[in-house]
Amino acid sequence: MMSVVFTMTLVSRTYETCGEGIADMPIADGLKEALVNSGLTRKQILTYGTDELASMLEIEQYVANLILEAAKQLD
């Protein structure tokens, strides 16, 4: 149990430090991790369209749309 809590805390800190604004986005942790790994910030995400984001992250367009909508909610 302790390792699970430690891992979740570590992952949360990674989102906060590496992906500006990513931690606050209301999306699944796996998507947050993918965004952090891609080097994107929330502000950068807002500059892309659904097609561009989907292509860049190699994800379905509907998932890219979910990410964009989540990023917009925090504006």
GIRA-V593688 format. One record per pair of residues at least 4 apart in sequence whose C-alpha atoms are under 7 Angstrom apart, sorted by the first residue. I is the first residue (numbers start at 1). GAP is how many residues later the second one is. D is the distance in whole Angstrom. If there is no record, write none. Layout:
<<I GAP D> <I GAP D>>
This chain:
<<1 4 7> <2 4 6> <3 4 6> <4 4 6> <5 4 6> <6 4 6> <7 4 6> <8 4 6> <9 4 6> <10 4 6> <11 4 6> <12 4 6> <12 11 7> <13 4 6> <14 4 6> <15 4 5> <15 7 6> <15 8 5> <15 21 6> <16 4 6> <16 6 7> <16 7 5> <18 18 6> <19 17 5> <19 20 7> <19 21 6> <19 22 5> <20 21 5> <20 22 6> <21 4 7> <21 20 6> <21 21 5> <22 10 6> <22 19 6> <22 20 6> <25 45 6> <25 46 6> <26 44 6> <27 4 7> <27 5 7> <27 43 7> <28 4 6> <29 4 6> <30 4 6> <31 4 6> <32 4 6> <33 4 6> <34 4 6> <35 4 6> <35 5 6> <36 4 6> <40 4 6> <40 5 7> <41 4 6> <42 4 7> <42 29 6> <43 4 7> <45 23 7> <46 22 7> <46 25 7> <48 4 6> <48 5 6> <49 4 6> <50 4 6> <50 11 6> <50 14 5> <50 15 6> <51 4 6> <51 10 6> <52 4 6> <53 4 6> <53 11 6> <54 4 5> <54 5 5> <54 6 6> <54 7 5> <54 10 5> <55 4 7> <59 4 7> <59 5 7> <60 4 6> <61 4 6> <62 4 6> <63 4 6> <64 4 6> <65 4 6> <66 4 6> <67 4 6> <68 4 6> <69 4 6>>
